[in-house]
Amino acid sequence: MTFHRISQTFGRGALLVLIALLGAAVDIVQGADLEGRTIADGKPIALVDVVVIRLPGEDIRRGTNSDDAGTFRIEGIPEGRYALLATRIGYATLRDTVTVSAPETRIDLSLVESAILMDAVDVSGDRFAEERQVQTGLVEIDRELLRQLPAIGESDPLRSLQMLPGVQAASDFSSGLYIRGGGPDQTLVMLDGVPIYNPTHAFGFFSTFNTDVVDGITLYKSAYPAKYGGRLGAVVDVRSLDPDAEKVEGEVGIGTVTTHLFLTGPAGRDHRSGWYFGARRTFLEPFLAAARSSDPDIPHYYFYDLNAGYRWSHAGGARTRLTVYNGRDRLRFDLDDDTFARLRWGNTAASVTHTRILATHFLMRARAAVSHYRSTSSFQYLSTPATFENRVLDLSGGVEASWEATPSQRMLAGLELTRYRFDFDQVFNNERQVDYRRTPSDLSGYLQDDWTLGENRLQTGVRTRYFTDGDRFFVEPRLSLSHPLSRYVRIKLAGGLYHQYVQLVSTEGFSAADFYVPIDGSTPPGRSYQATVAVDWDPSPTYQLSAETYYTALRNVVSYDNDATGDNEVITAQDIFVTGGRGWSSGLELFAQRRQGPLTGWIGYTLGWTRRTFRELNEGRPFPPKYDRRHDLSAVMAWKQNTWTYAANFTLGTGQAFTPASALLAIRNPAEDNGQFEVIVLPGERNSARLLPYHRLDVSVSRDFRFFGHPASWMFQIFNLYSRRNEWFVQYNIEHLTTDARIYRMLPVIPSLGMRVEL
């Protein structure tokens, strides 16, 4: 069956489903509808509880919560006068009255930040919104919390996630995420719905995401819903700020590592539209140049990134949003006249999203997006050049519809088409050795149904995928259930089936040397079955406790073949990877959080196991991958005292697994009587040894003040306070015939200073 025929059949069937469900919704809903937006300072606010109570008598009570665009809708209520309550933690409760008349009544609710609660660290939203969240392993972090966590030079969204249970880092040098036993390529990272490949700066030291323009992060650790797809493990969905449509404002920041600028404001006289612009750049060149005068091996390096967005608000509540990102890294080593290294990598992403209310209960979104990643590594040693280049072009478009079929049932459906282009070139001594090019397409559709059955919530979903490479078609069911055991205790269950085509080939070193290639028709894609069970206990709005256990079974996983060569003119995935692997991961996560008051924070602990099995590796015996972590403990604390804020992070975990040497052999070729020996390292059992346990303490202090009449703050941060030189990886020195390993260590103590000024 051709891609064109499947596209037509799939699209026609999905359209009929949407039309049928829309017709059913129109027939079911009766009475009057109340709709509107929840906003604060002109920006939409999500997860606001909106409740209406009929007056007098209070015999009818209906409620909902606003979505990520700040829109809400309560349908099918009798006409009349109602008391209205809008609540969200961090904002003062809004109380009003509204007269609802058929067919619909519209009202915009403007919330004001609460002076009592706005300094609280809120990870998951208020308790009532959390109860409605049926998803397990779901964490939401807002921009205020991101700014409070200690970091190197500036806060970082992806590094902030590493302080949560079930989420670990590869090293101090990496913002890559190991989530519940999965590798970095098994996590889908998105910016405003656009996939970002290799979302790192400075070899992984910083992530792609500038905190100035980030409004919040949604993390699905596993068993994510049907609206997402393409990865075996987790999803990180980063949202940029909605532009301010009321006034021009911004912020400038100066630090020891980076300098950044952010501006936002209204567009047009009616203030219905808005824009934002953010820029960030390192200014290390003068310091590196000074150091290079005494040590010529010091490299040349800088990175920058730019973010921009524009929002049009049209009549009838329609909105169009444009977001653009561009970032680049440049690194150059000049060892001598004929020996050098050049590394360049970067991302460009853009999306246009149009949201329109087609009926009183039907919301439609259309999106077009592009994501482009390119990395080039050029080396020359004694006049012998080598170049490695990787390019990924991701063009996508799709439509999504959401509607309430009944007052207790919300539906979501969508279609997505993605066209890829993958290129990987390897040139050695001006001779092309590898030329790997693939242009597959991925057609996906999903249907998701959220039911509220009394105090229970049920989310069912299915995602269908057709991938042109290999002519493969898959159906991926998803299920989540939430049931209250008492007023404050809730149990959740979730599971799903997932497939992955895009693979990351990574090294022990920096992320700039990693490259992306797809699984083609020569081998089936990776497959995972996930199941999770969670118990949440919210004894009060201040405290939250949770326990969650998970299990993931993996099939058809691949591992990079270190002996792979580009001898074939046309290479396939079979030539690059060891295929046919199996694996599993399981664990228990414990989480305790204080969400309100001058002292806020959390403690998280993870007990986990991860195993992989390949017939060609480790003599077919199971082994732990390098991201297996038996124990992981993290603690985060923030204390607000008037204009001062003190914060600290502590992390402790099992050391990374590595393969020890069992013996070193010195072999002499009898045909060459030159007295020279070739030393060969014989590896022991794969990843059977461990580095020492990892632990680190970061602290920070900040103070708010006025700078020439503008609100400002300065920050002093210390990364790795007691300078623990954690072990990174090992290497064996073949010049000395010994199995003792040379240990490469991570970062020492690093202080940093910065200042932010609001404009």
N, C-alpha and C positions, 0 to 999 in steps of 0.2 A: 504494500500500500504506500503510495507516495505521500510526501509531506503535504502537498497541496490538497489532496483528497481528504486526508485526516484533518487538516485545518478547516476545510469547509464543513465536514461532518461535525467536528467538535464545536465549531462556532455556531452552527445552526441549532444543534441540540441545546447548547448553553443559553442561546437567545430565547428558545422556546420555554426553557425552565424559568428564565427571568420574567418573561411575559406572563406565564401562568401564575407564578407566585405574586407578581404585581397585581394581577387581576384578583387573586384571592384576597390580597391585603385590602384592595379597594372595597371588596364586598363585605369584609369583616368589620372594618372600622366604622363606627357610627358616632354620632354626637359631635361635640366641638373639640378642636385641637388647640393646645397651647404650645407655642414654639418660641425660640429665641436664642440668645447667646449669653454666656457668662464671660465677663471681661474685667480686667483690672488695669488701669492706666492705658486703656486702649488696646490691650493685648488679650487674646483669648485665654481662658483658664479652663483646663481639663479637670475631670473628676470632681466637679462641684455637685453636691447633693441638692436637688431642686424638688421640693415637696409642696403640694397644694392641698388645702383642707377647706371643704365647703362650709360657708357661713350662711345662716347660723346652723347649729346642730352638730357640726363636725361629723356628719354621717358618711361622708366620702373623703377618703384620704388616698392620694396618688402621688407617686414620686418617680424620679429617674435621676441619672447623672449625665453631665455634659461629656462630649467626646473630645478627641484631641484637637478639634477645631473650635472648641468652646460652644458647640451647638447642642441644644437639648430639645426634646419633644415629648409632650404628654398628650396622648390621643384618647378620643372616645369618652370624654367626660361631659356630664350634663352642663348646660349653660347656667350661669349664675355667678355669684360673688364668692371669691376664694381668698383665704389667707395664704400667703406665699412665704416660704423659708428657703434660703440658699446658704449652704454651709460648706466650708472647706477648711481644713486645718491650715493655720497661717493667715487666715482672713477673718475679719469680723463678720458675724452672722448678719445676713441681710433679711429683714422682715418687711413685708409689703402686702398690699391687697391688690387683687386684680379681678376684673370682671371679664369672664370668658363668654364669648358669643360665637355662634356658628357662622361660617364653617371653621374659621380659625382666628386665633388672637395671637399677636406677636408682642414680645416684650424683651428688652435687653436688660440684663442685671449687672450692675457695676459694683464690684466688690472692692473693699479697702483692706490693705494689709493690717493685721492686728499687731498693736504695739506689744502685746503680751506674748503672742505666739510666734512672731515672725523670726525670732532667733532660734527657734527649735530646729533640730535636725530631723527632717521628715524624709524617710526613705521610701515608704510604701503608701503614703496617703493616709487619709483618716480611716478609722476602724470600719465605718459603714461602707465606704467605697471598697475597702479591702475585702469585706465579706462578700461583696458582689463579684470580686475577682475570682473566677473559677479556676484560673490557671495555677498549676504548681510551678515552683522554681522561678516565679516572676518577681523581679526587683525593679523599682523605679527610683531614680536618683535625680533630684532637681539641681539647678545651677548653684543655689546657695550652699548646698552641701559640698558640691565639687570645689568651691572656692575655699572651704574651710580646711580640707585635708592637707597635711604637710606634703611637700613634694620638692623636687630639685628645681629651683628657679621659679616655677609656676605650677599651678594645679594642672592635672592631666586626666581627662575622662577615662581612658582605658586603664591607666594605672590605679585610678580610684576603685575600679571594679575588682582589682586584685586583692583588695582587703575584705572581700565578701567570702563566706564559706563556699567551697566547691570551685573557687576560681583561683588559679595560681599563675605566676609569671615564669617565663623561661629563665630569666636571669635579671640582674640589675640593669643590663644593657638592652632589655627588650620590653616593649609594651604589648607583645603578643600574649594571648590568653590561652591557658590550658584549663578548660572547663569540664569538670566531671570526667576526667580521664581522656579527653579528646585533644587532638593537636590543634594548632592555630588555624589550619586550613579547614577544620571541621566546624568552625564558627563563622556564621554569616555576619559581616560587619557592614552596616548601611548608614548613609548620611542622607536624611530626608528621602528615604526609600531607594537610594541609589547604592549599589554595591561598591565598596571601596576595597581595592586590592593592595595588600601590603600597606596598611594604614600607619606608617611609622616615619619619623624623622630621626636623624642622628643615629643610624644603625639600630633603631628601636628604642633609643633613649627617651624620645618624646613620641606621642601619637600624632596622627594627622589632625586631630580635632582641637581647635582653638577654643578654650573655655569661654572666651568673651562672646562667642556667637552660639554657644550651645545652651539650649533651653532645658534639656533633660535627656536622660538615657533610659531606655527600657531594655532589660536583660531577661531573656528566656534561657535558663540554664539547660533545659532539655524538654522533650515532649511539647514543643512549641506548636501553636495552632496552625490551621490549614492555610491561612493567608500568607504564610512564609514557606519557603522551600529551597532546596538546592544544597543543603548541608546536613551532615550526619549528626551534628551535635547540638549547637546552641545558636542564638541570634542576639546580636547587639544592635539595637535600633537607636541611632543618635538623631535628635531633632534640633534644628537650628531655631533661633529666636524668631518670633513673629514681629515684623517691624512695628515700631511705635508710630501710630497715626495721629498723635496729639501734639508732640513737640519734638524739636531737635535736641538730642542728648547723646552722650557718648562717654568714652573713658580712654585714657592713655596710661600705659604702664611701662615702667623702666625697671629692668632687672640686670643682674650680673650675667645672665645667659641670653635673654631675649628682650626685645622691645616690641610693644604691640599697641595698636590703635583700633578703636571701635566707635562707629557713629551710626545713629539711626534717627529717622524723622519722618514727618508726613510728606505726602506728595499731593499737590492740588489744593485748591482753596477749600474744598469741602472736607478735607482731612479723612477721606474714605480710604485712601491708599497710603502706603508707606514703604520705606526702603531701609536697608542696613548695609554697612560695609565694614569689614574687619581685615586687618593686616598684621602679620607677625614675621619677625626676622631676627636671626642671630646677628650679633655684632662682635664676634670673637676674633675677627681678622687682626686687629691691632695687637691683641694679646698673643695670638699664635705667631704673628710676625716677630714680636719681641722674643718669644721663646725659641723661634727658629734661628735667631742669630747665634745662640749658644748650642743648639741641637738641630742640625739640618734635617733630621728625620721627622721633625714635627710637620704634620700635613697642613694643607690649605683646606678649609672647610667652611661652608655656610648652608643654611636652609632658609626658605621663606614659604609662607602660604598666604593666600588671599581668599576671602569669603565675601560674597555679595548676594543680596536678595531684594526682591521687589514684590509687593502684594497689591493687586488691584481688587477693589471691592465694587461689585456691580450692583445694579438695581435688582431687587428680588432676593437678595442674600447670596448671590453667586460670588465666587472668589477665584482669582487666578494668582498663582504664586510661582515665581521664578527664583531658583537658587543656583549659584555657581560656586565651584571650588577649584582652586589651582594651587599646587604645591610642588616644590622642587628641592632636591638636595644635590650638592656638588662636593666632591672630595678628590683631592689630588695629593699623591705622594711623589716626590722627586728625590730618589735616592742618589743617583748620579746621572751623567749625561745619557747613558743608554739603558737605564733601569728606572721605570716609573710605574705608577698605577693611577688610573682614573676611574672613578665611580660616579655615575649620575643616575638618579631615579626620581620618579614623581608621579603624581596623580592629577588628572583633570576630570571633573564631574559636573554635570549640569542636569537640572530637571525642571519641567514645567507641569504644574498640576492645576487642573480646573475643577472646582467643586460647585455643583449646582443642585438646588432643590427642584426636582421635576414635578413633584406632587407634594401634598401636605404631609406625607409620611414617607417619601422616597428621596434618598440622597444619592447622587451619582458623582463619581470622581473619575477623571481621565488624566493619565500621566504619560509623558514622553521623557526619556532620560538617556544620557550617554555617560559612560565611565571609561576612561582610558588610562592605562598604566604602562609605563615604559621604564626599563632599567638597562643601562649599558655599563659593562665592566671591561675596561681596556688595560692590559698589562704588557709590559715589555721588559724582558730580562736578557741583558747582553745582546741587544739588537734583535731579539726574537720576539715578535709581537703575538698577542693572543687577545681575542675579543669575544665577549659573550653578551648577547642582546636578547631581551625578552619583552614582548609587547602583547598587551591584552586590550582589545576593543570590545566593549559591551554596549550594544544598542538595544533599548527596550521600550516597549509601549504597552499600555494596558488600560482597562476600564474596571471600575469597582462600583458596586451598588450596595447600599445598606437601607433597610427598611424594617418597620415593625409590623409583622404579620398579625400579631395580636398584642394586647397590652403586656403580655408576659413572654412574648417571643420576638426576638430580634434576629434578622437574617442578614447575611453578608455573602456576596458572590462576586467573582472577578475572573477576568481573562488577562493573561500576560503572554507576550511574545518577545523573546530575547534572541538576538543575532550576535554571535561571538566571532571574533577573529583572534586566534592565538598564533604567535610567531616566536620561535626560539632558534637563534643562530649561534653557531660556534665556529670561529675562524682561528686557525693556528698557523702562524708563520705565513700569512696571506693565502692560506688554502682553506676553503670552507669544508668543515668536517661534519657539521650537523645543520640541517635545514628542515625544521619541523614546523609545519603550518597546518592549521585546522580551522574550518569555518562552519561549525555546527550551529544549529538553531534549537531552541527550547520553547515549546508551546505548553503553557500550563493554564489550568482552570481550577477554581476552588469554590466550594460552597460550605458555608459555616452557619450553624443554627444555635443561638443562645436561648435557652429556656429558663424561666424563673418559675419553679414549681413550689409554691409556698415559700419555705425557707431554704429550699434546695435550688441549686443551679446546675444545669447540664449544658455542656457545649459539645456538639457533635460536628464533625467536619470531614471533608474528603478533598484531596488534591489530586488531580490527574496531570500527568506529564508525558509529553512525547519529545524524545531527543533524536535528532536526525542521524547523528553518528551511531551506527549500529541499528537504526530503525527500531528503537525501543519505546514501548508504551508502558506506563506504570500507573497504578492506582494506590494512593497513600491515605488510608483512613486515620482519623484523629479523634480522640475522645477525652473529655475532662468532666469531672463530677465534683461538686462541693456540697457537703452535708453538715449541718450544725449538730454537734453533740450536746451543746448547751448554749446559753446566751453568749458566752465568751470563747467557746472552743469549737473549732470547725475542722473537719477532716476532708482532705482533697485527694483525688486519684486522677491520674492522667496517663495516657499512652499514645503511641503512634508509630507509623512506619515512614522511613525517610530514605532518600537516595541522593548520591553525590557524584557528579562528573568532574568538576574542577579539582585538580590536585596541586598541592604546593610541594615543590622539591626544596627542602631546606638543608642548611648546613649547621655545623656546630657553632659557627661564628656569627657574623652580623647579618641582619635581615636583608641588606642590600644585595647579597649574593643569592638569595632565594629566587626561584622562578616558578611560574604557573603554566601548567599544561592540562589539557582535558583528557579524560578517558575516552578512547575511540571505540570503534566496532570490534577491535581485536580482543577486548576483555570487558566483562560486565561491570557496571558501576558499583560503587560501594553501597551497602545497604545496612540500615540499623533499625532495630526494634527497641523501643524505649518504654519504660514503665516507671512511674514514680508514685509514692504515697507520702502525704504531708499532713501534719497536725499543727494548727495555729492556735495559740492561746493569747487573747488580748484581755488581761485582767482589768486594764484601765486604758484611757487614752495615752497615758505616759509610757506604759511598758508593753512590749510585745515579745513573746517567746514562740519558737517554732522548732520542729524536728521534721526532717525530710529524708527519706531513703529512696535510692534510685538504682535502676539496673538497666544496662544497655548491652544488647547482643549485636555484634558486628559480623557481616559477611562480605566477601569479595573486597576486602581492604587491600591496599597496595603499599609497598615500601620502596623507596628509591634504591635502585640497583647500583651499588658503588662500582661494579665492574662494567657498567653500561658503556658502550662505545657507539660512535656514529658512523660505523663502517658501511651501513646500508644507505643507499641514496634516499630511499623512502623509509622513514622509521615510524614505528607505531608505539603505542603504550606498552606493548609487550617488550619492546627493546629498551625502555627506560625504567620500568618497574619490575619488582618481584610481585607477582599477582597471586590471587586466590587465597589471600590471608583470611583468618578468622580471629575474633577477639571478643572480649567482654570487659565491662567496667561496672563496679557497684560501690556503694558507699552510704554513709550516714552523715547528715549535716545537722548541726545544732546551732541555734542562733538566739541571742538574747539582746534586746535593744531598749534603750531609754530614749524616748522621742521628744520629750518636752522638758522645759526648765533650763536653768543656767548651765547645768552639766548634762550633756547628751553624748550618745555614742552607742557602740555595740561590741559584743564578743561573739566570734564565730569559730566553730571547730568542725573539721572534716576528717572522717576516717574512711579511706578509700583504697580500692584495689583496681588495677588495670593490667590486662594480659593480651598478648598477641601471639598467634601461631602461624608460621609459614613452613611449608614443606622444605623449602630450599634454605631456610635460615635456622641456625641453632640446632641442627640435626632433627628438625621437626618438633622440637620440644617448645612448650609455651615459655615466653619470657616477658618481663615488664618493659614497656617502652620507656624512653627517658623522661616522659612526663608522668610516670607513675609516682604518686605521693601517698605514702601510708598515713601520715599525720600532717595536719595543717591547722595552725591556730593563728587567728588574727584578732586584734583589738584596736578599736578606734575611740578616741575621746576628744571632746571639744568642750571647753569651759568658757562661757561668756560672762565677763565681769565689767559692767559699764562699757567703756570704750575699748577695753582690752579683750582679746580672744586668744586662748591658749589651746593648742591641739597637739595630739601625739598619736602615732601609729606604731604598733608592734606586731611583728609576724615571726612565727617559728614553724619550721617544717622539716620533714624528712629530706635528706640529701638526694640529689639526682642520681639515677642509676647510670652505670657505665660498664663497659666491657674491659675486664682486666687482661693483662698479658699473662699467658701461662708459661711461655718460654721465648727466648731469642736465639735464633740460629744464625751462625756465621758460615756461609757457603762460599767455596772458591771454585771457579770454573776451571777445570783442568786444561781446557783448550787455550786458556789465556794465562800463561805462566808469568804473571806480573805481581804476584804476591798480594793482590787485592781481594777483599772478601765482600760479599753482599750479605747484609744483615736483614733477616726476616723476622718480624714479630708474629708469633703464633698466638692468636686470641684465645682467651678462655671462654667459658660459657657466657652467652650474650647477656649483657646488663646484669651480671650476677654480683657486682660490687656496688657500693654506694659511696658518694661523697659525704663529707661530714654534714651534720644537720645545719640548715640555714636559719639564721635569725638576725633581726635588724630592728632598730628603734629610730624613728624619725620624730622630730619635734618642731614646733613652730610657734611664733608669737606674732600677733598683729595688733595694731592700734588704729582706731578711727580718729581723724582730726579734720580741721578745715585748712585748705591750702588756697590762700587768696580768695576766700569766700566759697570755695568749691569743696564738697565732701571728698575726702581722701583717706587713704590708709597706707601704712607701711608694713612690710612683712619681713621677718627674719626667720629663716628656716635652716635646719640642720638635718641633712640626710645621713643616716647611719651614725648616730650620735657617738657610740663607743667604738667606731671604726672597726667593726668586725669584717675581716677580709674573707668573705664567704667563697667557697670553692666553685669555680665555673665549669671547667672541664679538664681532662688529663691528656697528656701526650707522652709518648715514650721516646727517649733519646737513644737512637740507634748508634750514636758515636761511642756510647759507653755500654758495654755488654751487660746490662742489668735490666731486670723487669720492674725496677722502681720507676714510678711515673713522675713526670714533671707536672705539677699542678698549677693551672692558671686561675688566678683569683679575680674576684669582682671588685667593686668600687670601695674605696676607703671613705672616711668622713668627708662630707662636702657641705660647707656652709653656703648660703645664698641670701641675697638681700634684694628687695624690690619695693616699688611704690606704685600705687594706683591713684589716679585723680579722675573724678567724674567731671565731665564737661557740661 
